Amino acid sequence: MLERERLIEIAVAVTSVLLMLGTMIVIGSEYRTADGTLSPEGGEMLVGVIIGFIFLLTAVGIGLAYLLNDPEDGLEGEDEMETKNAA
């Protein structure tokens, strides 16, 4: 069985990817031209979605790093560890 933290990471990643794919599908269907290609406005929207996806995953990664980091794991900074060891 997977750890709780790993399940949370998987669920968040899958949800983010499905959100991006859904948005791309909607843009593709809304901005399609008569000959089946994507209009220039649709292309700009897709670039915006990709950039937004990069920022979303960056924020999610930082958020998960802070939420799932337990002090007992020993993942504290080296400065904090040296201060504790010196005391």
Residue pairs with C-beta under 8 A, 6 or more apart in sequence:
2 10
5 68
8 64
8 68
9 64
9 68
12 60
12 64
13 60
16 53
16 56
16 57
16 60
19 56
20 49
20 50
20 53
20 56
23 49
24 46
24 49
27 42
27 45
27 46
27 49
28 38
28 42
28 46
30 42
31 38
31 39
31 41
31 42
31 43
31 45
32 38
32 39
32 42
33 39
38 46
69 75
74 81
